[in-house]
Amino acid sequence: MRCVIAGYPFDLIASEVQQAMSGIKPELIVGESVRIGRRTYPVKQVGAVITRQDRRDFTAAEVTRAMRRLGFTCHPAAAAPAEG
């Protein structure tokens, strides 16, 4: 799926996003989050990994929109589940 994050086009595939995030420990969730496999990650962490860009270069909304289009479950800031 083609999407634009921080003004740059990316061709993303759900399986490639899962592979990129495998083995990466989720950071503390303080805003929007996305469920990838069995883990819930902050969307900014996922965006930084898949785009290799600085987190200040893109918004959480851009990454959330892309992740939803790929079929991942996203959670708003207030409804982020606790990771245990």
C-alpha positions in Angstrom: 0.0 0.0 0.0 1.4 3.4 -0.9 1.2 6.1 1.7 2.8 9.4 2.4 4.5 10.1 5.8 6.3 13.3 6.4 5.9 14.2 2.7 7.7 11.1 1.5 6.0 8.2 -0.3 6.3 4.7 1.2 5.1 1.3 -0.1 4.1 -0.6 3.0 3.0 -4.2 3.4 1.5 -5.4 6.7 3.9 -8.4 6.8 6.9 -6.2 6.3 5.8 -3.9 9.2 5.3 -6.9 11.4 8.8 -8.2 10.5 10.4 -4.8 11.1 8.8 -4.6 14.6 9.6 -8.1 15.6 12.2 -8.2 18.3 11.7 -4.6 19.2 10.5 -3.9 22.7 7.6 -1.5 22.9 8.3 1.9 24.6 6.0 3.4 27.2 2.7 4.3 25.6 1.8 8.0 26.3 -0.2 8.7 23.1 -1.8 6.9 20.2 -0.8 3.2 19.9 -1.0 0.4 17.4 -1.3 -3.3 17.9 1.2 -5.3 15.9 1.1 -9.1 16.6 0.9 -9.6 20.3 2.4 -6.2 21.2 1.1 -2.7 21.4 3.5 0.1 20.3 3.4 3.9 20.4 2.6 4.9 16.8 5.6 7.3 16.8 7.9 4.4 17.6 6.5 2.3 14.7 6.8 5.3 12.4 10.4 5.8 13.3 11.2 2.2 12.6 9.4 1.8 9.3 10.4 5.2 7.8 13.8 5.5 9.4 13.0 9.2 10.0 13.2 11.3 13.1 10.0 11.3 15.1 9.7 15.0 14.9 9.4 14.7 11.1 6.0 13.1 11.0 2.7 13.2 13.0 1.1 10.3 14.9 -2.0 10.8 12.7 0.0 10.1 9.5 1.3 6.8 10.9 -2.1 5.9 12.5 -3.8 6.4 9.1 -1.3 4.2 7.4 -1.5 1.4 10.0 -5.3 1.4 9.9 -5.2 1.1 6.1 -2.9 -1.9 6.5 -5.4 -3.5 8.8 -3.7 -3.0 12.2 -5.8 -2.0 15.3 -5.0 1.5 16.5 -6.0 3.0 19.8 -6.5 6.7 20.6 -4.3 8.2 23.4 -6.9 7.9 26.2 -7.9 4.3 25.3 -4.4 2.8 24.9 -4.4 -0.6 26.7 -1.8 -1.3 29.4 1.0 -3.5 28.3 1.7 -6.3 30.7 
